[in-house]
């Protein structure tokens, strides 16, 4: 698989370097770590990621989610959710923003590698179909 340009979207400051390190070990490059707010669309246009990792640990409503919904309708970029825990609301939420998958922290290299590959294939299938 080619080196992917990865955009990490977060709504709070935390140990983002861990995710960046895991992405790098998988052979990909983090092109940015941005907040989930109204500037998200601008950031995507500027950074042109191949895939977006969206941390939803504390974000299920509000302007961040509105921004995410706008990008999934505008761009054909696979979106992977990252969360601290999966509860009963995650499957519906996943579908509502047309995400390609969900990862639960802590995320290891094998899990991230498989999920990113599946997300790229998912988006390619959508684009072809």
MMTF fields as JSON, N, C-alpha, C and O atoms, coordinates in Angstrom:
{
  "mmtfVersion": "1.0.0",
  "mmtfProducer": "UNKNOWN",
  "numBonds": 515,
  "numAtoms": 516,
  "numGroups": 129,
  "numChains": 1,
  "numModels": 1,
  "chainsPerModel": [1],
  "groupsPerChain": [129],
  "chainIdList": ["A"],
  "bondAtomList": [4, 2, 8, 6, 12, 10, 16, 14, 20, 18, 24, 22, 28, 26, 32, 30, 36, 34, 40, 38, 44, 42, 48, 46, 52, 50, 56, 54, 60, 58, 64, 62, 68, 66, 72, 70, 76, 74, 80, 78, 84, 82, 88, 86, 92, 90, 96, 94, 100, 98, 104, 102, 108, 106, 112, 110, 116, 114, 120, 118, 124, 122, 128, 126, 132, 130, 136, 134, 140, 138, 144, 142, 148, 146, 152, 150, 156, 154, 160, 158, 164, 162, 168, 166, 172, 170, 176, 174, 180, 178, 184, 182, 188, 186, 192, 190, 196, 194, 200, 198, 204, 202, 208, 206, 212, 210, 216, 214, 220, 218, 224, 222, 228, 226, 232, 230, 236, 234, 240, 238, 244, 242, 248, 246, 252, 250, 256, 254, 260, 258, 264, 262, 268, 266, 272, 270, 276, 274, 280, 278, 284, 282, 288, 286, 292, 290, 296, 294, 300, 298, 304, 302, 308, 306, 312, 310, 316, 314, 320, 318, 324, 322, 328, 326, 332, 330, 336, 334, 340, 338, 344, 342, 348, 346, 352, 350, 356, 354, 360, 358, 364, 362, 368, 366, 372, 370, 376, 374, 380, 378, 384, 382, 388, 386, 392, 390, 396, 394, 400, 398, 404, 402, 408, 406, 412, 410, 416, 414, 420, 418, 424, 422, 428, 426, 432, 430, 436, 434, 440, 438, 444, 442, 448, 446, 452, 450, 456, 454, 460, 458, 464, 462, 468, 466, 472, 470, 476, 474, 480, 478, 484, 482, 488, 486, 492, 490, 496, 494, 500, 498, 504, 502, 508, 506, 512, 510],
  "bondOrderList": [1, 1, 1, 1, 1, 1, 1, 1, 1, 1, 1, 1, 1, 1, 1, 1, 1, 1, 1, 1, 1, 1, 1, 1, 1, 1, 1, 1, 1, 1, 1, 1, 1, 1, 1, 1, 1, 1, 1, 1, 1, 1, 1, 1, 1, 1, 1, 1, 1, 1, 1, 1, 1, 1, 1, 1, 1, 1, 1, 1, 1, 1, 1, 1, 1, 1, 1, 1, 1, 1, 1, 1, 1, 1, 1, 1, 1, 1, 1, 1, 1, 1, 1, 1, 1, 1, 1, 1, 1, 1, 1, 1, 1, 1, 1, 1, 1, 1, 1, 1, 1, 1, 1, 1, 1, 1, 1, 1, 1, 1, 1, 1, 1, 1, 1, 1, 1, 1, 1, 1, 1, 1, 1, 1, 1, 1, 1, 1],
  "groupList": [{"groupName": "UNK", "atomNameList": ["N", "CA", "C", "O"], "elementList": ["N", "C", "C", "O"], "formalChargeList": [0, 0, 0, 0], "bondAtomList": [1, 0, 2, 1, 3, 2], "bondOrderList": [1, 1, 2], "singleLetterCode": "X", "chemCompType": "L-PEPTIDE LINKING"}],
  "groupTypeList": [0, 0, 0, 0, 0, 0, 0, 0, 0, 0, 0, 0, 0, 0, 0, 0, 0, 0, 0, 0, 0, 0, 0, 0, 0, 0, 0, 0, 0, 0, 0, 0, 0, 0, 0, 0, 0, 0, 0, 0, 0, 0, 0, 0, 0, 0, 0, 0, 0, 0, 0, 0, 0, 0, 0, 0, 0, 0, 0, 0, 0, 0, 0, 0, 0, 0, 0, 0, 0, 0, 0, 0, 0, 0, 0, 0, 0, 0, 0, 0, 0, 0, 0, 0, 0, 0, 0, 0, 0, 0, 0, 0, 0, 0, 0, 0, 0, 0, 0, 0, 0, 0, 0, 0, 0, 0, 0, 0, 0, 0, 0, 0, 0, 0, 0, 0, 0, 0, 0, 0, 0, 0, 0, 0, 0, 0, 0, 0, 0],
  "groupIdList": [1, 2, 3, 4, 5, 6, 7, 8, 9, 10, 11, 12, 13, 14, 15, 16, 17, 18, 19, 20, 21, 22, 23, 24, 25, 26, 27, 28, 29, 30, 31, 32, 33, 34, 35, 36, 37, 38, 39, 40, 41, 42, 43, 44, 45, 46, 47, 48, 49, 50, 51, 52, 53, 54, 55, 56, 57, 58, 59, 60, 61, 62, 63, 64, 65, 66, 67, 68, 69, 70, 71, 72, 73, 74, 75, 76, 77, 78, 79, 80, 81, 82, 83, 84, 85, 86, 87, 88, 89, 90, 91, 92, 93, 94, 95, 96, 97, 98, 99, 100, 101, 102, 103, 104, 105, 106, 107, 108, 109, 110, 111, 112, 113, 114, 115, 116, 117, 118, 119, 120, 121, 122, 123, 124, 125, 126, 127, 128, 129],
  "secStructList": [7, 7, 7, 7, 3, 3, 3, 3, 3, 3, 1, 1, 7, 1, 7, 2, 2, 2, 2, 2, 2, 2, 2, 2, 2, 6, 6, 7, 3, 3, 3, 3, 3, 3, 3, 1, 1, 6, 6, 2, 2, 2, 2, 2, 2, 2, 2, 7, 7, 1, 3, 3, 3, 3, 3, 7, 6, 6, 7, 1, 1, 1, 2, 2, 2, 2, 2, 2, 2, 2, 2, 2, 2, 2, 7, 7, 7, 3, 3, 3, 3, 3, 3, 1, 7, 7, 7, 6, 6, 2, 2, 2, 2, 2, 2, 2, 6, 6, 7, 1, 3, 3, 3, 3, 1, 1, 7, 7, 2, 2, 2, 2, 2, 2, 2, 2, 2, 2, 2, 2, 2, 2, 2, 2, 2, 2, 2, 2, 7],
  "xCoordList": [0.834, 0.0, 0.888, 1.929, 0.467, 1.232, 1.166, 0.29, 2.094, 2.064, 0.848, 0.663, 0.024, -1.18, -0.916, -0.106, -1.62, -1.608, -2.774, -3.932, -2.469, -3.47, -3.721, -2.789, -5.002, -5.399, -6.074, -7.047, -5.552, -6.153, -7.009, -6.541, -8.264, -9.198, -9.559, -10.018, -9.34, -9.6, -10.411, -10.385, -11.135, -11.86, -11.31, -11.87, -10.211, -9.568, -8.09, -7.677, -7.31, -5.878, -5.656, -6.213, -4.869, -4.511, -3.229, -2.51, -2.934, -1.684, -1.74, -1.684, -1.851, -1.985, -0.717, -0.773, 0.423, 1.67, 1.649, 2.316, 0.89, 0.803, 0.165, 0.647, -0.905, -1.564, -0.641, -0.533, 0.017, 0.944, 2.065, 2.432, 2.609, 3.677, 3.182, 3.898, 1.974, 1.411, 1.196, 1.499, 0.68, 0.487, 1.828, 1.924, 2.85, 4.181, 4.76, 5.352, 4.592, 5.09, 4.383, 4.931, 3.176, 2.43, 2.89, 2.397, 3.825, 4.354, 3.617, 3.788, 2.793, 2.019, 2.485, 3.339, 1.925, 2.366, 1.186, 0.183, 1.308, 0.297, 0.568, 1.618, -0.408, -0.243, -0.793, -0.554, -1.529, -2.046, -2.841, -3.408, -2.871, -3.728, -4.537, -3.991, -5.835, -6.679, -7.869, -8.222, -8.468, -9.671, -10.897, -10.923, -11.9, -13.173, -14.013, -14.778, -13.859, -14.659, -14.957, -14.758, -15.428, -15.855, -14.711, -14.967, -13.464, -12.328, -11.905, -10.976, -12.577, -12.199, -12.221, -11.31, -13.239, -13.341, -12.152, -11.586, -11.771, -10.598, -9.338, -8.516, -9.187, -8.003, -7.917, -6.834, -9.046, -9.055, -8.681, -7.913, -9.219, -8.89, -7.399, -6.766, -6.846, -5.428, -4.508, -3.518, -4.828, -3.926, -4.118, -3.205, -5.27, -5.591, -5.22, -4.393, -5.836, -5.521, -6.137, -7.11, -5.539, -6.097, -7.101, -7.986, -6.956, -7.812, -7.874, -6.93, -9.004, -9.184, -9.449, -10.305, -8.701, -8.941, -9.637, -9.067, -10.86, -11.686, -11.883, -12.525, -11.333, -11.492, -12.851, -13.097, -13.726, -15.076, -15.259, -16.389, -14.174, -14.271, -15.191, -15.912, -15.171, -16.044, -16.95, -17.574, -17.035, -17.753, -18.814, -18.492, -20.058, -21.129, -22.214, -23.141, -22.088, -23.006, -22.226, -21.07, -22.847, -22.243, -21.567, -21.721, -20.806, -20.208, -19.182, -19.023, -18.49, -17.521, -18.184, -17.705, -19.272, -19.998, -20.634, -20.654, -21.154, -21.707, -20.631, -20.898, -19.418, -18.304, -17.969, -17.728, -17.953, -17.652, -18.709, -18.379, -19.968, -21.03, -20.879, -21.157, -20.445, -20.277, -19.119, -19.183, -18.059, -16.946, -17.289, -16.861, -18.063, -18.402, -19.332, -19.374, -20.075, -20.941, -20.189, -20.612, -19.084, -18.322, -17.15, -16.852, -16.493, -15.251, -15.42, -16.222, -14.669, -14.665, -13.396, -12.506, -13.346, -12.19, -12.677, -13.621, -12.058, -12.489, -12.281, -11.302, -13.218, -13.235, -13.25, -14.141, -12.255, -12.199, -12.415, -11.744, -13.352, -13.6, -12.636, -12.266, -12.238, -11.394, -12.123, -12.562, -12.26, -12.996, -12.373, -11.614, -12.715, -12.252, -13.03, -12.493, -14.3, -15.164, -16.318, -16.745, -16.811, -17.959, -19.191, -19.217, -20.207, -21.467, -22.564, -22.277, -23.789, -24.908, -25.137, -25.786, -24.616, -24.853, -23.858, -24.117, -22.736, -21.678, -22.108, -21.832, -22.768, -23.143, -24.021, -23.808, -25.005, -25.86, -25.069, -25.245, -24.201, -23.371, -22.448, -22.286, -21.853, -20.971, -21.697, -21.156, -22.92, -23.713, -24.135, -24.172, -24.45, -24.95, -23.914, -24.263, -22.632, -21.595, -20.868, -19.854, -21.397, -20.848, -19.377, -18.567, -19.037, -17.652, -17.359, -18.254, -16.099, -15.68, -15.406, -15.328, -15.259, -14.976, -14.724, -14.766, -14.458, -14.241, -13.136, -13.102, -12.234, -11.152, -11.299, -11.654, -11.025, -11.108, -9.69, -8.842, -9.448, -8.141, -7.897, -8.85, -6.671, -5.467, -5.388, -5.802, -4.861, -4.791, -3.376, -2.41, -3.271, -1.98, -1.727, -2.637, -0.503, -0.108, -0.876, -1.353, -1.017, -1.749, -3.203, -3.708, -3.876, -5.273, -5.407, -6.302, -4.509, -4.569, -4.279, -4.944, -3.297, -2.938, -4.124, -4.45, -4.756, -5.891, -7.067, -7.693, -7.367, -8.507, -8.3, -9.24, -7.084, -6.822, -6.926, -7.47, -6.413, -6.511, -7.98, -8.393, -8.764, -10.186, -10.923, -11.806, -10.577, -11.23, -10.941, -11.829, -9.711, -9.338, -10.104, -10.601, -10.199, -10.958, -12.448, -13.1, -12.977, -14.382, -14.668, -15.649, -13.8, -14.012, -13.87, -14.63, -12.924, -12.749, -13.992, -14.408, -14.586, -15.799, -16.958, -17.749, -17.052, -18.088, -17.898, -18.86, -16.654, -16.352, -16.631, -17.045, -16.397, -16.614, -18.085, -18.523, -18.836, -20.202, -21.205, -22.401],
  "yCoordList": [-1.172, 0.0, 1.248, 1.281, 2.263, 3.506, 4.241, 3.978, 5.152, 5.964, 6.888, 7.636, 6.828, 7.644, 8.935, 8.98, 9.975, 11.258, 11.232, 11.194, 11.251, 11.065, 12.379, 13.067, 12.711, 13.866, 13.353, 12.602, 13.763, 13.386, 14.556, 15.691, 14.259, 15.289, 14.991, 13.899, 15.991, 15.832, 17.016, 18.094, 16.8, 17.918, 18.274, 19.117, 17.626, 17.946, 17.607, 16.774, 18.261, 17.977, 16.699, 16.546, 15.809, 14.587, 14.037, 14.764, 12.795, 12.195, 11.911, 10.754, 12.97, 12.793, 12.22, 11.595, 12.43, 11.899, 10.375, 9.801, 9.708, 8.243, 7.798, 6.866, 8.454, 8.121, 8.437, 7.652, 9.58, 9.956, 8.934, 8.552, 8.49, 7.487, 6.182, 5.561, 5.771, 4.525, 4.658, 3.732, 5.793, 6.034, 5.958, 5.346, 6.569, 6.572, 5.165, 4.786, 4.384, 2.998, 2.148, 1.151, 2.539, 1.824, 2.247, 1.719, 3.19, 3.614, 4.782, 5.065, 5.467, 6.588, 7.892, 7.882, 9.005, 10.315, 11.125, 11.275, 11.65, 12.545, 13.934, 14.529, 14.443, 15.764, 16.875, 18.055, 16.496, 17.495, 16.877, 15.793, 17.598, 17.265, 18.523, 19.546, 18.449, 19.633, 19.424, 18.297, 20.524, 20.471, 20.268, 20.664, 19.647, 19.463, 20.71, 20.799, 21.666, 22.883, 23.387, 22.67, 24.603, 25.141, 25.254, 25.305, 25.294, 25.42, 24.078, 24.024, 23.001, 21.666, 21.548, 20.965, 22.09, 22.009, 22.7, 22.181, 23.865, 24.579, 23.745, 23.671, 23.117, 22.297, 21.116, 20.78, 20.499, 19.369, 19.826, 19.157, 20.962, 21.501, 21.8, 21.521, 22.366, 22.74, 21.523, 21.445, 20.573, 19.451, 18.258, 17.445, 18.135, 17.074, 15.672, 14.99, 15.251, 13.914, 12.804, 13.017, 11.612, 10.42, 9.736, 9.015, 9.966, 9.337, 10.252, 10.986, 10.194, 11.025, 10.112, 9.229, 10.335, 9.643, 10.64, 11.675, 10.333, 11.244, 10.711, 9.678, 11.414, 11.028, 11.517, 12.72, 10.571, 10.932, 10.691, 10.627, 10.56, 10.223, 11.151, 10.702, 12.433, 13.372, 14.135, 15.115, 13.714, 14.489, 13.628, 12.737, 13.892, 13.216, 14.196, 13.836, 15.427, 16.481, 17.78, 17.849, 18.794, 20.116, 20.46, 19.756, 21.561, 22.064, 21.12, 21.097, 20.346, 19.405, 18.36, 18.064, 17.805, 16.79, 17.409, 16.79, 18.622, 19.313, 19.485, 19.304, 19.834, 19.992, 18.656, 18.599, 17.585, 16.253, 15.835, 15.309, 16.065, 15.715, 16.491, 15.958, 17.733, 18.516, 17.976, 18.018, 17.469, 16.957, 15.631, 15.37, 14.781, 13.502, 13.698, 12.861, 14.793, 15.049, 15.752, 15.686, 16.421, 17.184, 16.417, 16.569, 15.602, 14.951, 13.438, 12.879, 12.799, 11.339, 10.84, 10.272, 11.071, 10.696, 9.728, 10.043, 8.562, 7.621, 8.208, 8.904, 7.91, 8.42, 7.249, 6.401, 7.205, 6.182, 6.858, 7.839, 6.335, 6.866, 6.245, 5.077, 7.027, 6.567, 6.946, 8.087, 5.995, 6.275, 5.559, 4.602, 6.051, 5.41, 4.135, 3.181, 4.13, 2.978, 2.961, 4.003, 1.776, 1.625, 1.389, 0.506, 2.207, 2.006, 1.791, 1.688, 1.724, 1.414, 2.481, 2.209, 3.695, 4.779, 4.778, 5.398, 4.101, 4.173, 3.636, 4.3, 2.472, 2.0, 2.983, 3.199, 3.577, 4.555, 5.799, 6.364, 6.218, 7.392, 7.134, 7.994, 5.958, 5.553, 5.667, 6.198, 5.167, 5.222, 6.65, 7.023, 7.446, 8.804, 9.711, 10.669, 9.404, 10.232, 9.478, 9.944, 8.309, 7.504, 7.181, 7.324, 6.742, 6.373, 4.962, 4.122, 4.721, 3.426, 2.41, 1.212, 2.867, 1.945, 2.674, 3.902, 1.889, 2.446, 1.67, 0.441, 2.393, 1.801, 2.217, 3.36, 1.29, 1.582, 1.703, 0.842, 2.781, 3.013, 2.009, 1.576, 1.634, 2.019, 1.287, 0.134, 1.964, 1.421, 0.933, 1.689, -0.328, -0.892, -0.783, -0.516, -0.99, -0.909, -1.892, -1.486, -3.172, -4.101, -3.677, -3.751, -3.231, -2.808, -1.59, -1.524, -0.63, 0.576, 0.262, 0.785, -0.582, -0.954, -1.615, -1.258, -2.574, -3.285, -2.328, -2.345, -1.5, -0.581, 0.448, 0.77, 0.963, 1.944, 1.311, 1.915, 0.11, -0.594, -0.852, -0.651, -1.297, -1.559, -0.269, -0.279, 0.835, 2.121, 2.603, 3.128, 2.429, 2.833, 1.972, 2.484, 0.675, -0.223, 0.126, 0.101, 0.45, 0.837, 2.068, 2.105, 3.073, 4.302, 4.027, 4.577, 3.197, 2.867, 2.171, 2.436, 1.284, 0.592, 1.587, 1.478, 2.541, 3.573, 4.417, 4.741, 4.765, 5.593, 4.858, 5.467, 3.532, 2.742, 2.398, 2.174, 2.358, 1.868, 2.933, 2.651],
  "zCoordList": [0.0, 0.0, 0.0, 0.657, -0.738, -0.795, 0.542, 1.365, 0.742, 1.953, 1.904, 0.944, 2.945, 3.008, 3.773, 4.699, 3.359, 4.062, 5.032, 4.618, 6.326, 7.371, 8.101, 8.515, 8.249, 9.046, 10.309, 10.241, 11.466, 12.751, 13.228, 13.315, 13.533, 13.989, 15.433, 15.767, 16.282, 17.71, 18.204, 17.612, 19.305, 19.898, 21.275, 21.976, 21.658, 22.934, 22.842, 22.036, 23.672, 23.717, 24.523, 25.609, 24.012, 24.739, 24.143, 23.458, 24.383, 23.928, 22.43, 22.013, 21.615, 20.167, 19.544, 18.484, 20.194, 19.646, 19.557, 18.696, 20.44, 20.378, 19.072, 18.428, 18.684, 17.42, 16.245, 15.303, 16.307, 15.235, 15.102, 13.991, 16.232, 16.203, 15.575, 14.79, 15.915, 15.362, 13.863, 13.11, 13.421, 11.983, 11.257, 10.193, 11.821, 11.208, 11.14, 10.129, 12.215, 12.214, 11.165, 10.695, 10.802, 9.758, 8.359, 7.363, 8.276, 6.986, 6.36, 5.174, 7.154, 6.632, 7.275, 8.162, 6.827, 7.303, 7.807, 7.11, 9.026, 9.571, 9.0, 9.244, 8.23, 7.609, 8.488, 8.231, 9.527, 10.443, 11.562, 11.429, 12.681, 13.811, 14.06, 14.472, 13.812, 13.858, 14.782, 15.132, 15.162, 15.988, 15.109, 13.944, 15.689, 14.99, 15.212, 16.172, 14.312, 14.4, 12.996, 12.015, 12.907, 11.623, 10.606, 9.403, 11.067, 10.145, 9.55, 8.744, 9.939, 9.481, 7.962, 7.374, 7.329, 5.871, 5.215, 4.253, 5.726, 5.2, 5.358, 4.444, 6.518, 6.783, 5.812, 5.332, 5.53, 4.602, 3.208, 2.517, 2.789, 1.468, 1.374, 0.356, 2.433, 2.441, 2.526, 1.799, 3.408, 3.68, 2.746, 2.601, 2.118, 1.17, 1.668, 1.062, 2.776, 3.303, 2.451, 1.729, 2.557, 1.916, 2.835, 2.375, 4.133, 5.135, 6.354, 6.646, 7.06, 8.253, 9.442, 9.382, 10.528, 11.789, 12.706, 13.05, 13.099, 13.875, 15.284, 15.476, 16.274, 17.67, 18.159, 18.243, 18.477, 18.925, 20.419, 20.903, 21.14, 22.558, 23.344, 24.235, 23.021, 23.726, 22.776, 23.181, 21.529, 20.523, 19.849, 19.062, 20.155, 19.423, 18.994, 18.267, 19.448, 19.034, 18.939, 19.356, 18.398, 18.379, 17.075, 16.078, 17.084, 15.849, 15.225, 14.005, 16.051, 15.506, 14.631, 13.536, 15.105, 14.337, 13.108, 12.044, 13.237, 12.069, 11.002, 9.813, 11.423, 10.48, 9.823, 8.617, 10.611, 10.071, 9.059, 7.997, 9.381, 8.43, 7.129, 6.055, 7.215, 5.989, 5.149, 3.921, 5.793, 4.988, 4.332, 3.208, 5.023, 4.402, 3.218, 2.317, 3.209, 2.054, 0.924, -0.23, 1.238, 0.234, -0.376, -1.561, 0.429, 0.009, -0.012, 0.737, -0.86, -0.91, -0.234, -0.866, 1.074, 1.885, 2.957, 3.681, 3.073, 4.108, 5.505, 5.773, 6.364, 7.723, 8.691, 8.637, 9.581, 10.628, 11.971, 12.292, 12.757, 14.082, 15.079, 14.956, 16.056, 17.157, 18.435, 18.583, 19.368, 20.597, 21.786, 21.633, 22.98, 24.21, 24.506, 25.07, 24.119, 24.407, 23.417, 22.92, 23.142, 22.252, 23.121, 23.978, 22.87, 23.563, 22.521, 21.328, 22.958, 22.06, 21.0, 19.99, 21.206, 20.244, 19.087, 18.055, 19.238, 18.223, 16.861, 15.862, 16.75, 15.409, 14.636, 13.444, 15.308, 14.632, 14.261, 13.181, 15.166, 14.909, 13.717, 12.851, 13.679, 12.588, 11.253, 10.283, 11.215, 9.992, 9.654, 8.481, 10.665, 10.42, 9.769, 9.08, 9.992, 9.359, 8.249, 7.73, 7.892, 6.799, 7.001, 6.084, 8.217, 8.519, 8.019, 7.927, 7.7, 7.174, 8.273, 7.998, 9.513, 10.598, 11.893, 11.953, 12.943, 14.273, 14.974, 14.922, 15.627, 16.402, 17.858, 18.147, 18.78, 20.203, 20.763, 20.529, 21.504, 22.117, 23.233, 23.882, 23.47, 22.742, 21.404, 21.284, 20.426, 19.072, 18.8, 18.912, 18.445, 18.094, 16.603, 15.82, 16.232, 14.825, 13.937, 12.878, 14.323, 13.44, 13.217, 12.097, 14.29, 14.164, 13.256, 12.414, 13.438, 12.617, 11.158, 10.264, 10.917, 9.546, 8.823, 7.691, 9.492, 8.894, 8.679, 7.619, 9.674, 9.57, 8.461, 7.734, 8.325, 7.273, 5.896, 4.971, 5.758, 4.484, 4.132, 2.99, 5.117, 4.879, 4.529, 3.671, 5.176, 4.902, 3.488, 2.815, 3.038, 1.674, 0.665, -0.338, 0.93, 0.038, 0.043, -1.001, 1.213, 1.351, 0.495, -0.247, 0.605, -0.171, -1.664, -2.462, -2.054, -3.473, -4.014, -5.141, -3.222, -3.636, -3.794, -4.731, -2.888, -3.0, -4.256, -4.952, -4.534, -5.692, -7.008, -7.995, -7.005, -8.213, -8.432, -9.56, -7.34, -7.428, -7.478, -7.553]
}
